[in-house]
Each structure stands twice: as structure tokens, then as C-alpha cells.
Amino acid sequence: MKDFTLEVHGGHSYDWTGAVSEPIYLSATFRHPGFGQSTGYDYGRVANPTRDALENAIALMEKGERSWAVSSGMAAINLVLILLDPGDHVLLSEDLYGGTVRLANEIYGHYGISFEYLDTTNLDLVRDRMRPNTRMIFVETPSNPMMLISDIETLAGIAHERGALLVVDNTFLSPHFQKPLTLGADIVVHSGTKYLCGHNDVIAGVLVLKDGTSDVAKRIELLVKSEGPNLSSMDAWLMLRSLKTLGIRVERQSQNALELARWLKEQPQVTRVFYPGLPEHPGFALQQKQARGNGGMVSFQVTSSERAKAILGRLRLIAFAESLGGVESLLTYPIAQTHAEMPREMIARTGLDDTLLRLSVGIEDVEDLKEDLFQAMKG
Ligand SMILES: Cc1ncc(COP(=O)(O)O)c(C=O)c1O
């Protein structure tokens, strides 16, 4: 099945009522037919039919064998990092969501796991930094917020040569545009809060595995059952509903983003635009090779920090807010919001500074978005 069709139908199978929309099973527990017998559902933390339908749909979309829907993107990333043991070493993109760095350094760093951040677009550097105890490479591509593009296929090769796993945070593109598991990645994670839910109304996360029978899969199953980070059936249903329009949302967001990126380049207050759909972006060719679209995220720098802050205060239509991926356009100030707690030396290396703004482009009319940015920038 093609992506648009899969997104609408997922793995939906009709029950005896013929319900077209997946039923929401709110039951916390399930009656056993008799001793030693089960309907397949016993207790909601372990399995729920609505959550199962969502996990099935996500696995199909990412072309993985197994998926788990959890209560946030951070809960999904936690399930990945908790696979590590004391003494392990991990390589991560140095430009990535600040919450991932906080979880790694401030929580898992205390258990004797070492995290090394580097430019994962530089494949020779990645090869050079692999150690015998490197268990994992973790990348965001495009990265947050500098929009760097890392080569998933080559990184998978580097990881596998040394028996390590490649994990890709696919939040910025969604499976509609990029399927890292088909390029060799082992695990995909998402902040489902973003494009998968798409309406700024649910906090959710997903994790997808290429191999559903591996030891990693067994470990994650045990962790989910034991720790209970699962997504509620109500939120699972909301994500299922949102997935039906994923393709039309992200295609439109990507179209608007390209137009805005081109327009921003022409504005005198804008000094640099970071968008992988612009031919001058250093990752342009790779992005076109490994993804089917460029996504709805555009970062740009303006002439001064004062101007950046003033723009945020003058917006009328676009909301100055954290998060991304929803139908409503949002403008974020990464240095003070999503990346506020990042170690300063890392921020300096990536070029993220106090003149950088990150725009999550929605599905509004692009002319209205331009008008709002124009009036906010010219003051
Ligand atoms: C790329 C990326 N990964 C993970 C997360 C964490 O997701 P959540 O906020 O759903 O926990 C975010 C949140 O902004 C993100 O931008």
C-alpha cells in the first residue's frame, strides 16, 4: 500500500459493528473467559486494543516489525537509553533536542554511561570516534534546530560494523517523508506530540524497531510492561485520527516552508536561512536522496538578538511557543526555550546563537504567514 492510503487505513480491521473509526477501549481490565484463558487482553498497562491498533499503524508506516506508543517523546527516548549498561559509550548528533541531552547527561550519565556529541554529518569523524564499547549512534536528521542532514545509510554501516545500534529521531520529517529503518537504522523514535498528532493537543511518543523478535525487542517489551510508560487509549485514538491526515498536512507544511524559506532569504533583517529544501543547503543532495520531502521546519538568523526578541513580541498570527509539527504555525527561540539547558560549549559548536529563530510552519495560507512575519520584522 502507498503511504497516503496506509495513513488513512493503517492496519484497521472491521469489527462486528463495521465501525470505520477505531473504537476507543477505555477498559482498564478485561474479563477472562475461564481459568487459564485470555481474549488476548488482560490488563491495560500490558495491552489495549486501541493502542495496539495505533502501534500496528505506526509500524506499517515506518516499515518496522514492532512499535510501542508511549506517553511522550522523552518516554520513547528513555526506552532507548535504558537499553545501555554501565561502561557503554554512545555517539550523538551535537545538534539535537535539548531534552535528549538532559536525559543522557543528567540521568544516564550518573550510571556510568558516557555520551559523546559530535557532528554526525562528518562521517570520517564518526568513524574515528567509534570505540570498542560504543553501543549506539543516536542522530536527528534534520537536526533540531540547525537543520543538519546526516547520512542514515552510511551511519548504519558504521554502527553495524562495530555491533552498535543506529537510532534515528524521525520527529522532524515523520514517516511520510523519511523511513530510516529502510535505510538501515535499527530503531526510530518520535515525539508523537509533533507531526504524528499534528494539532498541538496531545503529548505522545513512539518507538519502532526494525527487528521485532530481537533481544532488544524482548527487553523493550519487558521494560514497557514493568515500568508502564504506555500511551492512554484516548490519546492513542487521537493519534490514530491524526495519522489519517498526516500526508496532506506535511505535504502542505513542506510546500509552505519552502516558499517561506525562499521569501525569508530576501528579507533585509534575515542574515541566514536553514532549510534542507534550499539547493544551497549543504545537506540538500543527501536530503533529496534519503527523504521524500523537506518538512515544515525552517530556522533563520536575524541581524541581532534584540531584533529576534522583538519579533517574538510583535507576532499576531504565528504563536511564540515551544513545540512544532502542528497545523498552527509556531515561532520558537531555541536558545531560551528548547535548548536552554544545553551545555554552552555544545551550543557554540553548532552555531546556535541568540539571533536564531525556529519556525514550525503550519497549514495556513502562506501569504498570511509572510504578512505576519513582515510586520513583526520591520518594526
Ligand atoms: C526532535 C525531538 N525529539 C524529542 C522530543 C521530545 O518529545 P516530547 O516533548 O513529546 O517528550 C522533542 C520535543 O520537542 C523534539 O523536538
The ligand as an ORCA input file, in Angstrom:
! r2SCAN-3c Opt
* xyz 0 1
  C      13.315     16.201     17.919
  C      12.607     15.979     19.223
  N      12.717     14.776     19.831
  C      12.106     14.519     21.007
  C      11.369     15.493     21.659
  C      10.698     15.177     22.970
  O       9.340     14.921     22.762
  P       8.169     15.194     23.851
  O       8.144     16.666     24.088
  O       6.956     14.644     23.187
  O       8.567     14.437     25.076
  C      11.222     16.750     21.073
  C      10.425     17.784     21.753
  O      10.371     18.919     21.422
  C      11.870     17.001     19.829
  O      11.778     18.201     19.231
*
